Amino acid sequence: MSKLANAFGVSSVYLINGITDELAENSLADKELLNQFRAIEKMNDKDKGVVKVFLDAFITKGKLKQLVL
């Protein structure tokens, strides 16, 4: 079971139960950020869209900074 889980990049618990919180907790070291993403998931679609626009803007800004340096 663990070889299959490793092949898919998930835990054995996820394969058995489909629990994604464990996967998110293992993927994100910043627990505050994980909690913020959980709060965003509870927002309505319009507010989620606004958050996504801001995230995209910051990600793009970071990529542009790397290109300049």
C-alpha positions as CSV (number, residue, x, y, z in Angstrom):
1,M,0.0,0.0,0.0
2,S,2.8,2.4,0.8
3,K,4.4,2.0,-2.6
4,L,1.1,2.9,-4.3
5,A,0.7,5.9,-2.0
6,N,4.3,7.1,-2.7
7,A,3.7,6.7,-6.5
8,F,0.7,9.0,-6.3
9,G,2.3,11.3,-3.7
10,V,-0.4,10.7,-1.1
11,S,-0.6,9.0,2.2
12,S,-1.9,5.5,2.8
13,V,-4.7,7.0,4.9
14,Y,-5.7,9.1,1.9
15,L,-5.9,5.9,-0.3
16,I,-8.0,4.1,2.3
17,N,-10.3,7.0,3.6
18,G,-9.9,9.8,1.0
19,I,-8.9,12.2,3.8
20,T,-7.3,15.2,2.2
21,D,-6.6,17.3,5.3
22,E,-3.6,15.1,6.1
23,L,-2.2,15.6,2.6
24,A,-2.5,19.4,3.0
25,E,-1.0,19.3,6.4
26,N,2.0,17.3,5.1
27,S,2.4,19.6,2.1
28,L,2.3,22.9,3.8
29,A,4.8,23.6,6.5
30,D,3.2,27.0,7.3
31,K,0.2,26.0,9.5
32,E,-1.1,29.6,9.6
33,L,-1.2,29.6,5.8
34,L,-3.0,26.2,5.9
35,N,-5.6,27.7,8.3
36,Q,-6.1,30.7,6.0
37,F,-6.7,28.4,3.0
38,R,-9.3,26.5,5.0
39,A,-11.0,29.8,5.8
40,I,-10.9,30.8,2.1
41,E,-12.6,27.5,1.1
42,K,-15.6,28.5,3.2
43,M,-16.0,31.8,1.4
44,N,-18.5,32.4,-1.4
45,D,-17.3,32.1,-5.0
46,K,-17.1,35.9,-5.5
47,D,-14.9,36.4,-2.5
48,K,-12.7,33.4,-3.4
49,G,-12.2,35.0,-6.8
50,V,-11.0,38.2,-5.2
51,V,-8.5,36.2,-3.1
52,K,-7.3,34.3,-6.2
53,V,-6.7,37.6,-8.0
54,F,-4.6,38.9,-5.2
55,L,-2.6,35.7,-4.9
56,D,-2.0,35.7,-8.6
57,A,-0.8,39.3,-8.4
58,F,1.7,38.5,-5.7
59,I,3.0,35.4,-7.4
60,T,3.4,37.3,-10.7
61,K,5.2,40.1,-8.8
62,G,7.6,37.6,-7.4
63,K,8.3,36.0,-10.7
64,L,8.9,39.4,-12.3
65,K,11.4,40.3,-9.5
66,Q,13.3,37.1,-10.2
67,L,13.5,38.0,-13.9
68,V,14.9,41.4,-13.2
69,L,17.6,40.2,-10.8
